[in-house]
Amino acid sequence: GRATLYTWSVVHRNDLPPFGDQVPYVAAVVDLAEGPRMMTRVVDVPEHELRPGMELTVAFRTGGDGVAVPVFTAPPSRPPS
């Protein structure tokens, strides 16, 4: 469920269904904690906060077809210790 942001691009135009209704979105490549690298989306993180090496956690989004896909977001903030 953990990953590190490797690179990303903000997509402002996509004519392919269903992506055209979802712009803008962040298409990203992340390094999974388990080792592999995967293409995904980063959600609920403002574009100006994205940084290479940023820690991310998995979330799942269910599409209109009922299929859940993994996306990544910033981990919940921890209270100071």
C-alpha positions as CSV (number, residue, x, y, z in Angstrom):
1,G,0.0,0.0,0.0
2,R,3.0,2.4,0.0
3,A,4.8,4.0,-2.9
4,T,7.2,6.8,-3.8
5,L,6.4,9.3,-6.6
6,Y,8.9,8.9,-9.4
7,T,7.4,11.2,-12.1
8,W,4.1,12.7,-13.2
9,S,2.2,14.7,-15.7
10,V,-1.0,16.7,-15.3
11,V,-3.4,15.8,-18.1
12,H,-5.6,18.7,-19.2
13,R,-7.0,17.1,-22.3
14,N,-7.9,13.5,-23.2
15,D,-10.4,12.7,-25.9
16,L,-10.7,9.0,-25.0
17,P,-13.8,7.9,-23.0
18,P,-14.1,8.0,-20.0
19,F,-11.0,10.1,-19.4
20,G,-12.3,13.2,-21.1
21,D,-14.8,13.7,-18.2
22,Q,-12.0,13.4,-15.6
23,V,-9.5,16.1,-16.7
24,P,-7.5,17.6,-15.2
25,Y,-5.9,14.6,-13.6
26,V,-2.4,13.5,-12.5
27,A,-0.9,10.6,-14.4
28,A,2.1,9.2,-12.5
29,V,4.7,6.6,-12.3
30,V,5.4,5.3,-8.7
31,D,7.9,3.0,-7.2
32,L,6.0,0.5,-5.0
33,A,7.5,-0.4,-1.6
34,E,7.5,-4.0,-2.8
35,G,9.9,-3.1,-5.7
36,P,8.0,-2.8,-9.0
37,R,7.3,0.5,-10.7
38,M,3.7,1.1,-12.0
39,M,1.7,3.7,-13.9
40,T,-1.2,5.1,-11.9
41,R,-3.0,8.3,-10.9
42,V,-2.4,10.6,-7.9
43,V,-5.6,11.9,-6.4
44,D,-6.5,14.5,-3.8
45,V,-3.0,16.1,-3.8
46,P,-2.7,19.7,-5.1
47,E,-0.4,19.9,-8.2
48,H,2.0,22.4,-6.5
49,E,2.6,19.9,-3.6
50,L,3.8,17.0,-5.9
51,R,7.6,16.3,-5.5
52,P,9.8,13.5,-6.8
53,G,10.4,11.0,-3.9
54,M,7.1,12.0,-2.2
55,E,5.6,9.2,-0.1
56,L,2.2,8.0,-1.2
57,T,-0.3,5.5,0.0
58,V,-2.8,3.4,-2.0
59,A,-6.5,4.2,-2.3
60,F,-9.1,2.4,-4.5
61,R,-11.5,4.1,-6.8
62,T,-14.5,2.2,-8.2
63,G,-15.5,3.1,-11.8
64,G,-18.9,3.0,-13.4
65,D,-18.3,-0.6,-14.4
66,G,-17.9,-1.6,-10.7
67,V,-14.1,-2.3,-11.1
68,A,-11.9,-1.0,-8.3
69,V,-8.5,0.4,-9.4
70,P,-5.6,1.4,-7.3
71,V,-4.7,5.1,-7.2
72,F,-2.3,6.9,-4.8
73,T,-2.6,9.8,-2.5
74,A,-0.7,11.5,0.3
75,P,-0.6,9.5,3.5
76,P,-2.7,10.8,6.3
77,S,-0.9,13.3,8.5
78,R,0.3,12.0,11.7
79,P,-0.1,13.9,15.0
80,P,3.2,15.3,16.4
81,S,4.8,12.9,18.9
